[in-house]
Amino acid sequence: MMDVESIREDFTVLKTGVAYFDSACMALKPRQVVEAQDEYYSDYPGCAGRSLHRLGKKTEEKFEEARSKVATFVSCSPEEVVFTRNTTEAINLVARTLDFTERNGVTTSVMEHHSALLPFMMLSKHGKIRLDYVAADVEGVTQAGEWRKKINSSTRLVVVHHTTNSVGTRAPLAEVIKAAHDAGALVLVDSAQGVPHCETNFKKLGADFMAFSGHKMLGPTGTGCLVARRELLEELPPFMTGGETVERVSLDSVTFLKPPQRFEAGLQNYAGMIGLGAACDYLSKVGMKNVEAHEHALASKLFEALSDVKGTRIYGPSDAGKRTALAAFNLGKAKPHEIAMLLDKTAKIAVRSGVFCAEPAMTHLGTGSGAVRASLYLYNTEEEVQLFGEALSKIAELY
């Protein structure tokens, strides 16, 4: 069992009385993560991999320790963890470096985040790949059979969500990965909404690439990871080039370092990655199975609260058990941004509104100009969900 009240003590902003329902965009940061970053800046602000003095050595030690913590958290080897700024950069790394010469098909779905769509849309626009989209049902769920129809002998890569950021639906990952591998294709899982919320084992998952962001899992902004099978990383050329990606340089030749360092050009976000390591420590101590159970219970309460408000339309599966602790909804004829601002103004409840960087998905769901999204995490409580329902009911009276 999680001691939620004890957990909440670690998040300073919650002491201001805000009810934070926007974790799908940005998770709050516990004091342990902030302190880990402050320690770097205060005690050993050096350059990893460059300076041989004690500050540089301490920085390198802590930086690589953070990589090992991430690797342990998602069950892979440290050599399979490439540090990036976020999920977006991690996906772009794969899109820009993977060879599409012999097989140029990329299969993805209408439910993906823009960051999983746009890199491949740009490649398609320039004639470098052929892009196929898997349809979703009326609830925003992509079925395994639909994925299988779009995966064939010309498919080089399948790009699939772990869970969607729009309505919290889960992809049939096991079936998608099997279908892709049976066809000789690789799989990139966008786990921006997966790794922070459920126990994730990269080896057992069986994917070839997995991307996620630190800022959605209690970590600092500007942190993310591409996790990839070691042999695949060794085949990929550098995404960006510069300092600390090379072993030797002359005016007519370059020898690049082995992965993951060959993909980490320039001075790195040492404080951020050390903070990400602290976030992994924090979540591991709480226990991801406990996080999952807590969110599952909150999801049921959230959908009950929304269903009790007159005029609400909830998008996605009606069964809360088929989605994460995230709900997208509209209220009568009210504009989503109006609802979000009123919740903030009248009850200090923070939600997201708009199309959530997933416009094709929201168009498919028929949301019009978008929706309001409430997304929960380990620090949310049933009392907050009750407050949310009461505040929304009062707003509904205005429309």
Protein Blocks (a to p, Z undefined) as FASTA:
>chain_A
ZZfklmmmmmmklmnopacfklmmoccddfklmmmmmmmmmmmcccehkamcfklmmmmm
mmmmmmmmmmmmnopafklpccdfblklmmmmmmmmpccklpccdcddfkbcfklmmmmm
mmmmnopaccddddddfkopacfklmmmmgcfklmbdcddfbdcklopacdfklmmmmmm
mnopacdddfklmmmmoccdfklnopabdcddfklnopaehiacddddfklmmmpccfbg
cehiafbdcfkbccddddfklmmgcjddfklmmmmmmmmmmmmmnopmlmmmmmmmmmmm
mmmmmmmpghiacedjfblklpccdddddehjbcfklmmmmmmmmnopacdedjhopakl
mmmnononoccdddddfkbcfklmmmmmmmmmmmmmmZZ
